[in-house]
């Protein structure tokens, strides 16, 4: 209790100093919430790039709005209210983000994937460890863990919700705000919030797997996860289609945004891999973490320069000890967000 009172007193003192123009005090308030605000914007928008823009706009609006902050709510509640409305404004201006499996029908095993789509319609990978997102629950009232709520399946499911339902679900179930706090943030009624939450829960639950990746990963343990990742890397490195096939679940899926093509089924993916293995084999691989899931950053050899250039980040979704889904984000630009260089020297 003493710690809570001390923290509240310090927050009030920092807010008062910030209201008087103390930028250092404002930064101290913001730093306590920056990582979780960033994740909040990502969940709403499905895009790392858009989330960073939204976070910057949130901080700008907060700084400008400090004189009008009446301190009837906590700094956390106030900042999330601003961030949520910034994101809702952004959603109204652009198409929703999806993964290839939600964009169009699956592709035949030998079909050429065609040309990548240039418009910004794809969900982007999230470097949860890079931005400092913490594990566990954001509040006792939260239903989803912080890491669970940045998993690819969860973020993809959110994007199918109407914007205000999306906001209500995240604020209530991920961040643990009360229905009253959410109604004030969205300028609506408690009854409206509860109704939106009921509809959002039903829609998201229909799209999510029975078990989250966090439960799957904990059941496997770090050593087994590392073994599976190394086996996956080794199969591609050696061009061993049979070894790759053995790692896949029977109904596994493989996609490569920004290409719209995607393949479903162990045999179908193996058939595609047989046509792509010569291109993918000469590469360097580096295990990373994305969306609170195991992932691999790939560098491909540029024969003209002899350098290894950033190519793709494969996010792996597991079901038991088999690979359920491979989402290969073919984006050199994403590497910087993971603290990775654009190229490796020979």
C-alpha positions in Angstrom: 0.0 0.0 0.0 2.8 2.4 0.9 4.5 1.8 -2.5 1.2 2.5 -4.4 0.7 5.8 -2.4 4.3 6.8 -3.1 3.9 6.0 -6.8 0.7 8.0 -7.0 2.3 11.0 -5.2 5.3 10.9 -7.6 3.0 10.8 -10.6 1.0 13.8 -9.4 4.3 15.7 -8.8 5.6 14.8 -12.3 2.3 15.8 -13.9 2.2 19.1 -12.1 5.8 19.8 -13.2 5.0 18.7 -16.8 1.9 21.0 -16.8 4.3 23.9 -16.0 6.4 23.0 -19.1 9.0 20.6 -17.6 9.8 18.3 -20.6 12.0 16.1 -18.4 9.0 15.4 -16.1 6.9 14.6 -19.1 9.4 12.2 -20.5 9.6 10.4 -17.2 5.8 9.9 -17.2 5.8 8.7 -20.8 8.7 6.2 -20.4 6.7 4.2 -17.9 4.1 3.5 -20.5 6.0 3.8 -23.9 6.4 0.1 -24.6 2.8 -0.9 -23.7 1.4 2.1 -25.6 3.5 1.0 -28.7 2.0 -2.5 -28.4 -1.5 -1.0 -28.0 -1.1 0.9 -31.2 0.2 -2.1 -33.0 -2.7 -4.3 -31.8 -5.2 -1.7 -33.1 -3.4 -1.1 -36.4 -1.7 -4.3 -37.2 1.3 -2.4 -38.6 4.6 -1.6 -36.9 5.1 1.4 -39.1 1.6 2.8 -38.4 2.0 2.1 -34.7 5.2 4.1 -34.5 3.5 7.0 -36.2 0.5 6.7 -33.9 2.7 6.7 -30.8 4.5 9.8 -31.9 1.2 11.6 -32.6 -0.1 10.4 -29.2 2.9 11.9 -27.3 2.5 15.1 -29.3 -1.2 15.4 -28.4 -0.5 14.5 -24.8 2.2 17.3 -24.5 -0.1 19.8 -26.1 -3.1 18.7 -24.0 -1.3 18.8 -20.6 -2.9 22.2 -19.6 -6.3 20.7 -20.0 -5.6 17.5 -18.1 -7.8 17.7 -15.0 -6.2 14.7 -13.2 -9.5 13.0 -12.6 -8.0 9.9 -14.1 -4.5 8.4 -13.9 -1.8 9.3 -16.4 -2.0 5.8 -17.8 -5.8 6.1 -18.5 -5.3 9.5 -20.0 -2.5 8.4 -22.4 -4.4 5.3 -23.5 -7.4 7.4 -24.2 -5.4 9.6 -26.5 -3.6 6.7 -28.2 -6.9 4.9 -28.8 -8.4 7.9 -30.5 -5.3 8.5 -32.6 -5.5 4.9 -33.8 -9.2 5.1 -34.5 -8.5 8.2 -36.6 -5.8 6.3 -38.5 -8.0 3.3 -39.1 -10.7 5.6 -40.7 -8.1 6.7 -43.3 -6.7 3.4 -44.5 -7.6 -0.2 -45.4 -7.5 -2.8 -42.7 -4.3 -5.0 -42.4 -4.6 -8.7 -43.0 -2.4 -11.8 -43.6 -2.5 -13.6 -47.0 -4.7 -16.4 -45.6 -7.4 -13.7 -45.0 -6.9 -12.0 -48.3 -7.7 -14.6 -50.9 -8.0 -18.4 -51.6 -5.0 -20.8 -51.2 -2.6 -21.4 -54.0 -1.9 -24.6 -55.9 1.5 -26.3 -55.0 3.3 -25.5 -58.2 1.7 -22.1 -59.0 4.0 -19.1 -59.3 3.2 -16.7 -56.5 3.0 -13.9 -59.0 3.9 -10.3 -58.1 3.9 -8.8 -54.6 1.1 -6.4 -53.8 2.5 -2.9 -53.4 -0.4 -1.4 -51.4 -0.2 -1.4 -47.6 -2.6 -4.1 -46.7 -0.4 -6.6 -44.7 0.0 -7.1 -41.0 3.7 -6.6 -40.1 5.9 -8.5 -37.7 6.3 -7.2 -34.2 9.7 -7.1 -32.3 8.2 -7.5 -28.8 11.6 -7.9 -27.1 13.1 -5.0 -29.1 10.5 -2.5 -27.8 10.6 -3.9 -24.3 7.1 -5.3 -24.0 6.7 -7.0 -20.6 5.2 -10.5 -20.1 2.3 -11.3 -17.8 -1.0 -9.4 -17.5 -1.3 -5.6 -17.7 -3.8 -5.6 -14.9 -5.7 -8.1 -12.7 -8.8 -7.6 -14.7 -7.1 -8.5 -18.0 -8.1 -11.7 -19.8 -5.2 -12.0 -22.2 -1.5 -11.9 -21.4 0.6 -9.1 -22.9 2.6 -11.5 -25.1 -0.5 -13.5 -26.0 -2.1 -10.3 -27.3 0.7 -9.6 -29.9 0.7 -13.2 -31.3 0.0 -13.2 -35.1 -3.3 -15.1 -34.8 -4.6 -12.6 -32.1 -3.6 -9.5 -34.0 -5.0 -10.9 -37.3 -8.3 -11.7 -35.5 -8.5 -8.2 -34.1 -8.3 -6.6 -37.6 -11.6 -8.3 -38.6 -13.5 -6.4 -35.8 -15.1 -3.0 -36.4 -12.7 -0.4 -35.1 -14.7 0.5 -31.9 -15.2 -3.2 -31.0 -11.5 -3.7 -31.5 -10.7 -0.8 -29.2 -13.2 -2.0 -26.5 -11.8 -5.6 -26.6 -8.2 -4.4 -26.2 -8.9 -1.8 -23.5 -11.0 -4.2 -21.4 -9.5 -7.7 -22.0 -5.8 -6.9 -22.7 -5.3 -3.7 -20.6 -7.8 -4.3 -17.9 -9.6 -1.0 -17.9 -13.1 -0.9 -16.4 -16.2 -0.5 -18.6 -16.7 3.0 -17.1 -13.1 4.0 -18.0 -13.6 2.7 -21.6 -16.9 4.4 -22.0 -15.2 7.7 -21.0 -12.3 7.1 -23.4 -14.7 6.4 -26.3 -17.3 8.9 -25.2 -20.1 6.4 -25.1 -22.2 4.5 -22.5 -21.2 1.6 -20.2 -24.1 -0.4 -21.8 -22.7 0.3 -25.3 -19.2 -0.8 -24.1 -20.5 -4.1 -22.6 -22.5 -4.8 -25.8 -19.5 -4.2 -28.0 -17.3 -6.4 -25.8 -19.7 -9.3 -26.0 -19.8 -9.1 -29.8 -16.0 -8.7 -30.1 -15.3 -11.6 -27.8 -17.5 -13.9 -29.8 -15.9 -12.9 -33.1 -12.3 -13.2 -31.9 -12.9 -16.5 -30.1 -14.2 -18.0 -33.4 -10.9 -17.1 -35.2 -8.4 -18.0 -32.5 -6.9 -21.5 -32.1 -7.9 -23.5 -29.0 -4.5 -22.9 -27.4 -2.4 -19.7 -27.5 1.2 -19.8 -28.6 2.3 -18.8 -25.1 0.8 -22.0 -23.6 2.3 -24.1 -26.4 5.7 -22.6 -26.0 5.7 -23.1 -22.2 4.7 -26.7 -22.6 7.5 -27.3 -25.0 10.3 -25.5 -23.1 13.1 -23.4 -24.5 15.4 -26.4 -25.4 12.7 -28.1 -27.5 11.8 -24.9 -29.2 15.4 -24.3 -30.1 15.7 -27.8 -31.5 12.7 -27.3 -33.8 14.0 -23.9 -35.0 17.4 -25.4 -35.8 15.8 -28.3 -37.6 13.8 -25.9 -39.7 16.8 -23.8 -40.6 18.8 -26.9 -41.4 16.2 -28.4 -43.6 16.1 -25.2 -45.8 19.9 -24.9 -45.7 20.4 -28.5 -47.0 17.5 -28.2 -49.4 16.0 -31.3 -47.7 12.3 -31.2 -48.6 11.7 -34.5 -46.7 13.1 -33.1 -43.5 10.9 -29.9 -43.9 7.8 -32.1 -44.5 8.5 -34.0 -41.3 8.4 -30.8 -39.3 5.0 -29.7 -40.6 1.5 -30.4 -39.2 -0.8 -32.1 -41.7 -2.8 -28.9 -42.2 0.1 -26.4 -42.0 0.0 -23.1 -43.8 2.8 -21.1 -45.5 2.6 -17.5 -46.8 5.0 -14.7 -47.9 3.6 -11.3 -47.5 3.7 -9.0 -49.5 2.8 -11.8 -51.9 -0.9 -12.7 -51.7 -0.3 -16.4 -52.4 -0.4 -18.9 -49.6 -0.3 -22.7 -49.5 -2.1 -25.1 -47.1 -1.3 -28.7 -46.2 1.9 -30.6 -45.6 2.1 -32.1 -49.0 1.2 -28.8 -50.8 3.9 -26.9 -48.9 6.5 -29.6 -49.6 5.6 -29.4 -53.3 6.1 -25.6 -53.3 9.3 -26.0 -51.3 10.7 -28.4 -53.9 10.4 -25.6 -56.5 11.8 -22.9 -54.2 14.6 -24.7 -52.3 17.4 -23.8 -54.8 16.6 -20.1 -54.3 16.2 -20.4 -50.5 19.1 -22.7 -49.7 22.0 -20.3 -50.1 21.2 -18.1 -47.2 22.2 -17.2 -43.6 19.8 -17.6 -40.8 19.5 -16.0 -37.4 17.0 -17.0 -34.8 15.0 -14.0 -33.4 11.6 -13.4 -31.7 8.6 -11.8 -33.4 5.1 -11.5 -32.1 6.1 -13.4 -29.0 6.9 -16.4 -31.2 10.0 -18.1 -32.5 11.2 -16.5 -35.8 14.2 -16.6 -38.1 15.8 -13.7 -39.9 17.1 -14.7 -43.3 19.9 -13.1 -45.4 20.3 -14.0 -49.0 23.6 -13.9 -51.0 24.0 -11.1 -53.5 26.4 -12.7 -56.0 27.5 -9.4 -57.5 28.7 -7.8 -54.2 29.4 -11.0 -52.3 27.3 -9.6 -49.4 24.4 -11.2 -47.6 21.3 -8.9 -47.8 18.3 -8.9 -45.5 15.5 -10.8 -47.1 12.8 -12.2 -44.9 11.7 -12.8 -41.3 9.9 -16.2 -40.9 7.5 -16.2 -38.0 6.8 -19.8 -36.8 3.5 -20.8 -35.2 3.7 -24.2 -33.4 1.0 -26.8 -32.7 2.5 -29.2 -30.2 5.9 -30.1 -31.6 4.9 -29.5 -35.2 4.9 -26.3 -37.3 1.4 -25.2 -37.9 2.1 -22.0 -39.8 5.1 -20.2 -41.4 4.6 -16.5 -42.2 7.6 -15.3 -44.1 7.6 -11.5 -44.1 9.7 -10.6 -47.1 10.7 -7.2 -46.1 14.3 -5.9 -45.7 12.9 -2.8 -44.0 11.6 -4.9 -41.1 15.1 -5.9 -40.0 16.0 -2.5 -38.5 13.1 -2.8 -36.1 14.6 -6.0 -34.8 18.0 -4.4 -34.3 19.4 -6.3 -37.3 21.8 -4.9 -40.0 20.6 -4.6 -43.6 23.4 -6.8 -44.7 26.2 -9.1 -43.5 29.8 -9.0 -44.8 31.2 -12.2 -46.4 
